[in-house]
């Protein structure tokens, strides 16, 4: 890099004003974070601590940042996707909330990683106490920045910290492979206490790191809680992916043949939402249990090769690479729409599509590129194959992120006081936190629930009582 380190985002006042208005709007639908901010203001769980975050820079993320600030944290924020940053939100956070924001919409791959390194405190700072990640790019960058030979303070014989974390294999033809390499890095002075990861994709990466002994500190897998799975992965992804698909493509879904690749929690939500709008939904899967779930939920299950010539809209939600290949695309109907809901842009072979096309018509609509094949068929790619709900729409609605981020804020506060008790591994969210988050939201919504009676407790505690 030339000319010294880039500085945190600073933007014009008009942009910041619009961002602040949108943050306030979202904040009204985030009662859990509001309750936690009040609690944190009193308890100050993060006093004197720095939290480095790598998250989609949205109004909902801004509310989380404010909540952490209320607990006494210094917050540094980088984006978790080069296309999802909402610049007005970044400007508002930087201008009004004292957050060090390193994010700008549309940056190239090199700048994207540079921003993450900056949020981690490269260029002189000691490094964060706590981290919160969405997808694993921050964890990877951080492990590259840790000083070699930095051994666990517990003296537990675990592998030396700072072992460079393996990067996930980049599939041949990945669009990410085409854009510059990350810059050289300056090591951080210390290892964070702990971290939190919000996505299934990121947790899978962390588990691979932990299995190789490369994970240097404990991380809580926030994506694995029942509440998050139910509300965020299924409901949030279902609604917001369809939102992105409709905003980008402008098509009517009723009557369309929609192929959903992957029937995990996210794919389930997408399939259900598309069906709710009248689409005829087909599902492809590699896991027999999930495939059975899809069949029993009333969806036709088939292979992608079978679905390719039939589908009118294809949505990937698998978390793996090379799901829709050039061979599939070569079989597709004129006007087929391709969208990805997975965290990384590896599920649709964009390079293969480019190679297949005779002519590319970029931006036929915002976030829609049209690829014309030599025989005249046209395929439409949304959001460059990146996560469509955050690139072409606003991501999950605030009600969803309230719960997801509420769980992560509680987990971070718990880590602030307890991380030293944990081994450097991937840990579940402490069970009380899930129930507490659900209880706080129910209270905010004015919904009361019953309690077990003493007799019911005794019944549940005993194995002697039958019919
Ligand atoms: N991930 C999915 N939706 C999101 C949102 N609205 N804000 C931040 N991260 C998200």
Boltz pocket constraint, residues with backbone or C-beta under 6 A from the ligand:
constraints:
  - pocket:
      binder: B
      contacts: [[A, 55], [A, 56], [A, 57], [A, 58], [A, 59], [A, 60], [A, 61], [A, 390], [A, 394], [A, 395], [A, 396], [A, 397], [A, 398], [A, 401]]
      max_distance: 6.0
